[in-house]
């Protein structure tokens, strides 16, 4: 009891948590799962017991968190987030436990969980322990590399254009650690995970944008140059901070980061006359200094002063840094039309949108099915609004860039599995 009283005194602020659960096999939502929430380190301290609805979602709840200023002050050395343990159970699925889910003041933590169907021969609980955030814990500093890689001199360019991959393969360890596991991770999910692991979600939006752009450009350089595959490895990138970025299996992300990644995911950083995305390296700027690279705390300070994302990036990397957009996005049925679809819109893109929503609605019954007529009327707007509320986007009923690609992503996930089965 004393521990809990102390915890409550340390955490006068509130953060929010929402949990989304899907099946590893079908990508469909898991309804009627139960999630027990306790303080990490105090397993008997059950605070909440939640259950998932037909969309595989729990309600959004408030949990205690340390004061907001802890994550905003570079001088602060007190852990700025509280840690919770989530015990997840669902009929027909293996139980799962996550210790160390991070709750920051004033933002919503989103915990996405995939459950494995029960193996009756060997039912076992999967346990994930989330390590410290990189701005709070101690991690190896980045080993400097050239930001532009020499391409194969035989004239065989690895890729002729910059493409956003659907998945990347993350090696959860240093490159030479052959015991580390490889994970297939959706590109956007990877970026959201890294950003949530490496910067605080409470920082200014344009600071988050600058950091997300640096993370994406670095990652796309690894993809474009096939850096690790050319060294004989079977992965795209590692989770070691000495070589790449910190990526953590099953960690929660944050809403303020998620919406920015959805907005920018096809972008990267360029220099004039260089085809490959720039390998934008950075450090925290408090525990480690790195001249000519971005520092994360420095980017936070510039965001506080009203600098735009490109101004923050140029401050650190020089004036000849530009934001570019990839020529292609893998794994989508069709690209965004280039303008918002809304009440009164019509045509083949609206018809395609309606068809995709109907497939998604088979898996997510809270989303209404539509008459496929190619006309964006009130019913389509309402279905889009419901989709947006389920998938963490602003509920406008307008299909903007973020919404189009999120619908594509969920449609592909749900329909691909349906084809396989």
C-alpha positions in Angstrom: 0.0 0.0 0.0 2.9 2.3 0.8 4.3 1.8 -2.7 0.9 2.7 -4.3 0.6 5.9 -2.1 4.1 6.8 -3.2 3.3 6.2 -6.8 0.2 8.4 -6.6 2.2 11.2 -5.1 4.8 10.9 -7.9 2.1 11.0 -10.5 -0.2 14.0 -10.0 -1.0 14.4 -13.7 -3.0 12.2 -16.0 -2.3 10.5 -19.3 -4.7 8.3 -21.4 -4.5 4.8 -22.7 -6.4 3.0 -25.4 -5.9 -0.6 -26.4 -6.5 -2.2 -29.8 -6.4 -6.0 -30.2 -6.4 -7.9 -33.4 -5.7 -11.6 -34.4 -2.2 -12.4 -35.6 -3.7 -14.8 -38.2 -6.7 -13.0 -39.6 -5.9 -9.3 -38.8 -9.6 -9.1 -37.6 -10.4 -7.4 -34.4 -10.7 -9.5 -31.2 -13.9 -8.8 -29.3 -14.5 -9.7 -25.7 -10.8 -9.7 -24.7 -10.1 -8.6 -21.2 -7.2 -6.4 -20.2 -6.1 -6.1 -16.5 -4.0 -3.0 -15.8 -1.7 -2.7 -12.8 1.4 -0.7 -11.8 4.5 -2.3 -13.1 6.4 -3.7 -10.1 3.1 -4.0 -8.1 1.4 -6.9 -9.8 -1.4 -7.2 -7.3 -2.4 -3.6 -7.7 -5.1 -4.1 -10.4 -6.3 -0.6 -11.3 -8.6 -1.3 -14.2 -10.2 -4.2 -16.0 -11.3 -3.5 -19.5 -12.9 -5.4 -22.3 -12.8 -5.0 -26.1 -15.8 -4.1 -28.3 -16.6 -5.4 -31.8 -13.7 -3.3 -33.1 -11.3 -4.9 -30.8 -10.9 -1.7 -28.8 -11.2 -0.8 -25.2 -12.5 2.5 -24.0 -9.9 5.2 -23.5 -9.1 5.5 -19.8 -7.1 8.0 -17.7 -4.1 6.8 -15.7 -1.7 8.6 -13.4 1.4 10.1 -14.9 4.3 12.3 -13.6 4.1 16.0 -14.1 4.1 17.2 -17.8 7.2 19.4 -17.2 9.4 16.3 -16.6 9.2 15.5 -20.3 9.7 19.1 -21.4 12.7 20.0 -19.3 16.2 19.0 -20.6 17.6 19.3 -17.0 15.1 16.9 -15.5 16.5 13.5 -14.4 13.3 12.0 -13.0 11.5 9.4 -15.1 8.8 11.5 -17.0 6.4 8.6 -17.7 4.7 6.0 -15.4 4.8 2.3 -16.3 1.9 -0.1 -16.3 1.5 -3.8 -16.8 -1.2 -5.1 -19.1 -2.4 -8.7 -18.8 -4.5 -9.7 -21.9 -6.7 -12.7 -22.2 -9.3 -13.7 -24.9 -11.2 -16.9 -25.6 -9.3 -18.9 -28.1 -6.1 -17.0 -27.9 -2.8 -17.3 -26.0 -2.6 -14.9 -23.1 -0.1 -12.0 -23.3 1.6 -9.7 -20.8 3.3 -6.4 -21.4 5.2 -4.8 -18.6 6.4 -1.2 -18.8 3.7 0.4 -21.0 4.5 4.1 -20.9 2.0 6.8 -19.9 3.0 10.4 -20.4 1.0 13.3 -19.1 -1.6 14.9 -21.4 -1.3 12.6 -24.4 -3.0 9.3 -25.3 -0.9 6.1 -25.3 -2.1 3.6 -28.0 -1.3 0.0 -27.3 -1.7 -2.2 -30.4 -1.7 -5.9 -29.6 -1.9 -8.9 -31.9 -2.9 -12.2 -30.2 -1.9 -15.6 -31.3 -4.6 -18.3 -31.6 -4.4 -20.9 -28.8 -2.1 -23.8 -29.5 -3.6 -26.5 -27.4 -0.4 -28.6 -27.5 1.6 -25.8 -25.8 -0.4 -22.9 -24.4 2.0 -20.4 -23.1 1.8 -16.8 -22.1 3.9 -14.4 -24.1 5.6 -11.8 -21.9 7.1 -8.6 -23.2 9.1 -6.3 -21.0 9.5 -2.8 -22.4 12.9 -1.2 -21.7 13.5 2.4 -20.8 12.9 5.2 -23.2 16.1 6.3 -25.0 16.0 9.8 -23.6 15.8 8.4 -20.0 17.8 5.1 -20.1 21.4 4.6 -21.2 21.9 3.3 -24.7 25.0 3.1 -27.0 25.7 6.2 -29.0 25.3 6.1 -32.8 28.5 5.0 -34.6 29.0 7.7 -37.2 28.5 6.8 -40.9 28.6 8.8 -44.2 25.1 10.3 -44.8 25.3 9.4 -48.5 26.3 5.8 -49.4 28.4 4.8 -52.4 26.2 3.0 -54.8 27.3 -0.1 -56.7 29.9 1.1 -59.2 29.0 -1.5 -61.9 26.1 0.8 -62.7 23.5 -1.5 -61.3 21.5 0.9 -59.1 19.8 -1.1 -56.3 16.6 0.8 -56.8 15.9 3.2 -59.6 13.5 5.3 -57.4 12.6 5.8 -53.8 9.7 3.6 -52.8 8.0 3.4 -49.4 8.0 -0.3 -48.5 4.9 -2.0 -47.1 7.1 -4.0 -44.6 10.6 -3.9 -43.4 12.5 -6.6 -41.6 13.9 -5.4 -38.2 16.7 -7.4 -36.6 16.1 -7.0 -32.9 19.8 -6.7 -31.9 23.1 -5.6 -33.3 23.9 -6.7 -36.9 26.3 -9.5 -35.9 24.0 -11.0 -33.2 22.8 -14.1 -35.0 20.6 -15.0 -32.0 18.5 -11.9 -32.3 15.0 -12.4 -33.9 13.9 -10.8 -37.2 10.5 -9.1 -37.2 8.4 -8.3 -40.3 7.0 -4.8 -39.4 4.7 -2.5 -41.4 6.8 0.6 -42.4 4.4 3.1 -40.7 4.2 1.0 -37.6 8.0 0.9 -37.4 8.3 4.7 -37.7 5.6 5.2 -35.0 7.4 2.7 -32.7 10.8 4.3 -33.1 9.6 7.9 -32.7 7.6 6.9 -29.5 10.8 5.2 -28.2 13.2 8.1 -29.0 11.4 11.4 -28.5 8.6 12.5 -26.1 5.1 12.7 -27.5 4.5 15.8 -25.4 6.9 17.9 -27.5 5.8 20.5 -30.0 4.1 19.1 -33.2 6.8 20.6 -35.5 9.6 19.1 -33.4 7.9 15.7 -33.7 7.6 16.3 -37.5 11.3 17.1 -37.8 12.3 14.0 -35.9 9.8 11.8 -37.8 11.3 13.1 -41.1 14.8 12.3 -39.9 13.8 8.7 -38.8 12.0 8.1 -42.1 14.8 9.4 -44.2 17.4 7.3 -42.4 15.2 4.2 -42.7 14.5 4.8 -46.4 18.3 5.1 -47.0 18.7 1.6 -45.5 15.9 0.4 -47.8 17.1 2.2 -51.0 20.8 1.2 -50.6 19.9 -2.3 -49.3 22.7 -1.6 -46.8 22.5 -4.8 -44.7 21.5 -7.1 -47.6 24.6 -6.0 -49.5 26.6 -7.2 -46.4 25.0 -10.6 -46.6 22.3 -10.1 -43.9 18.6 -11.0 -44.2 17.2 -7.8 -42.8 16.5 -4.1 -43.6 17.5 -2.5 -40.3 18.4 -3.2 -36.7 17.1 -2.2 -33.3 20.5 -1.2 -32.0 21.0 2.5 -31.3 24.7 2.1 -32.2 23.8 1.2 -35.8 20.2 2.4 -36.4 17.2 3.3 -34.2 15.6 1.9 -31.1 12.6 -0.3 -32.0 10.9 -2.3 -29.3 8.5 -5.2 -29.9 5.0 -4.6 -28.5 5.7 -1.1 -27.1 2.9 1.4 -27.1 2.9 4.4 -29.4 1.3 7.9 -28.8 -1.5 9.6 -30.6 0.5 12.8 -31.2 3.2 10.8 -33.0 0.8 8.5 -34.8 -1.2 11.2 -36.6 2.0 12.9 -37.8 3.5 9.7 -39.2 0.1 9.1 -41.1 0.5 12.6 -42.5 4.1 12.4 -43.6 4.8 8.7 -44.2 5.8 9.1 -47.9 8.3 11.9 -47.2 12.1 11.8 -46.8 15.0 14.2 -46.8 17.1 15.1 -49.8 20.2 17.0 -50.9 20.5 18.5 -54.4 21.5 16.0 -57.1 21.5 13.0 -54.7 18.9 10.3 -55.5 19.1 8.4 -52.3 17.3 9.5 -49.1 19.8 11.1 -46.7 21.0 9.0 -43.8 20.0 11.6 -41.2 21.8 10.7 -37.9 21.1 12.4 -34.6 21.7 12.1 -30.9 19.9 13.3 -27.7 22.0 16.4 -27.1 22.1 15.8 -23.3 23.8 12.6 -22.6 25.6 12.6 -26.0 26.7 15.5 -28.3 27.0 15.2 -32.0 28.2 18.2 -34.1 26.5 18.6 -37.5 23.8 16.2 -36.6 20.4 17.0 -35.1 20.1 16.8 -31.3 16.6 15.8 -30.1 16.6 18.2 -27.2 17.9 20.9 -29.4 15.0 20.2 -31.9 12.6 20.5 -29.0 14.0 23.9 -28.1 13.7 25.2 -31.7 10.1 23.8 -31.8 9.4 25.8 -28.7 10.7 28.9 -30.5 8.3 28.4 -33.4 10.7 26.9 -36.0 9.0 24.9 -38.8 10.1 21.3 -39.4 12.4 22.2 -42.4 13.9 25.1 -40.4 14.7 22.7 -37.5 16.3 20.3 -39.9 18.3 22.9 -41.8 19.5 24.4 -38.5 21.3 21.1 -37.8 22.0 19.6 -41.3 22.5 22.7 -43.3 20.5 24.9 -45.8 20.7 22.5 -48.7 18.4 19.9 -47.0 15.0 19.5 -48.6 11.8 17.5 -47.9 11.0 15.2 -50.8 8.1 12.7 -51.5 8.6 9.1 -52.5 7.6 8.3 -56.1 5.7 5.1 -55.1 4.1 3.5 -52.1 4.1 -0.3 -51.9 1.2 -2.6 -51.0 -1.7 -0.2 -51.8 -4.4 -0.9 -54.4 -4.4 2.7 -55.7 -2.9 6.1 -54.8 -4.6 9.0 -53.3 -6.5 11.0 -55.9 -4.7 14.2 -55.0 -7.7 16.0 -53.4 -10.1 15.3 -50.6 -13.1 13.2 -51.2 -16.2 14.6 -49.4 -19.9 15.2 -49.6 -20.7 15.8 -53.3 -17.6 14.0 -54.7 -18.3 11.3 -57.3 -16.5 9.0 -59.6 -14.3 5.9 -59.7 -12.2 6.9 -56.7 -15.4 7.2 -54.5 -16.6 3.8 -55.8 -13.2 2.3 -54.9 -13.4 3.8 -51.5 -16.9 2.5 -50.9 -15.9 -1.0 -52.0 -12.9 -1.0 -49.6 -15.0 0.3 -46.7 -17.5 -2.6 -47.3 -14.7 -5.2 -47.0 -13.4 -3.5 -43.9 -16.9 -3.4 -42.4 -17.1 -7.2 -42.7 -14.3 -7.3 -40.1 -15.3 -4.2 -38.2 -19.1 -4.4 -37.8 -19.3 -1.0 -36.1 -18.6 0.6 -39.6 -21.7 0.7 -41.7 -21.8 -1.0 -45.1 -22.5 1.2 -48.1 -24.4 1.1 -51.4 -21.5 1.2 -54.0 -22.7 4.0 -56.3 -19.7 6.2 -56.7 -21.4 9.1 -55.0 -20.0 10.5 -51.8 -23.2 11.3 -49.9 -24.1 11.5 -46.2 -24.0 7.7 -45.7 -20.4 7.5 -47.1 -19.4 10.5 -45.0 -20.8 8.7 -41.9 -19.0 5.5 -42.7 -15.8 7.4 -43.1 -16.4 9.2 -39.9 -16.9 5.9 -38.0 -13.7 4.5 -39.7 -11.7 7.5 -38.6 -13.0 7.2 -35.0 -12.0 3.5 -34.9 -8.5 4.1 -36.3 -7.5 7.2 -34.4 -7.9 9.8 -37.1 -9.8 13.1 -36.7 -13.5 12.2 -37.3 -14.3 14.6 -40.1 -16.1 12.3 -42.5 -13.8 13.7 -45.2 -11.4 11.3 -46.9 -8.1 13.2 -46.8 -4.6 11.9 -47.6 -4.2 10.3 -44.1 -7.6 8.7 -44.3 -7.2 7.3 -47.8 -4.0 5.5 -47.0 -5.3 4.3 -43.6 -8.4 2.8 -45.4 -6.0 1.2 -48.0 -3.8 -0.2 -45.2 -6.7 -1.8 -43.3 -8.4 -3.0 -46.5 -5.2 -4.8 -47.6 -4.7 -6.4 -44.2 -8.3 -7.7 -43.9 -8.7 -8.7 -47.6 -5.3 -10.3 -48.0 -6.0 -12.7 -45.2 -9.5 -13.4 -46.6 -7.9 -14.5 -49.9 -5.5 -16.8 -48.1 -8.3 -18.5 -46.2 
